[in-house]
């Protein structure tokens, strides 16, 4: 991720600006691995130079966070407690979307 993107990227939940924690830089100066932090305890990974700004990213990339964020379990638990309705809705929609895609692929 190009660090200059921080001026335009926003948290998909809070719409707040993001704070960057660099874990690893790429040879071209971009961010290879990192964590983006937002208001209300939201956080998102940067993996292979790509910011993963999805509500459920903290669950989808738990291995990454367990390796790079010592307080991950507590932060993830807090998000799930405080925002369970939103997280469950997003996961349900994601599963429905995947089911529709699989059905379409079977018809090809």
BELDA-V575788 format. One record per run of one state. SS is the DSSP state (A for helix, B for strand, O for the rest). FROM is the first residue (numbers start at 1). TO is the last residue. Records with the same first field share a line. If there is no record, write none. Layout:
SS->FROM-TO + FROM-TO
//
This chain:
O->1-2 + 8-18 + 26-30 + 38-38 + 42-42 + 48-49 + 52-56 + 61-61 + 69-71 + 83-83 + 107-108
A->3-7 + 39-41 + 57-60 + 62-68 + 72-82 + 84-106
B->19-25 + 31-37 + 43-47 + 50-51
//
